[in-house]
Amino acid sequence: MGPRGSGYGHQLRRDWMARAGLTLEIQRTFAREKTVVMAQHGIRFARFDDLESALKDGDLAEVDKLK
């Protein structure tokens, strides 16, 4: 779900991850029949509607801005 609505599907997710710059490293994979679970390591990121919300979530303020 995002500012342009929501969607489903593998290709939609691949496209979104590429645009978001998300990189995941697969650590372990489990599978049986039609079910697959992957343990992955990735960089934590989140999307916010505005800067104020993002700073609040990160417990940051304007004084924490890097020069």
Summary of the structure (lengths in Angstrom):
residues: 67
radius of gyration: 16.4
end to end distance: 33.0
largest distance: 52.7
contacts: 90
relative contact order: 0.13
helix: 31%
strand: 28%
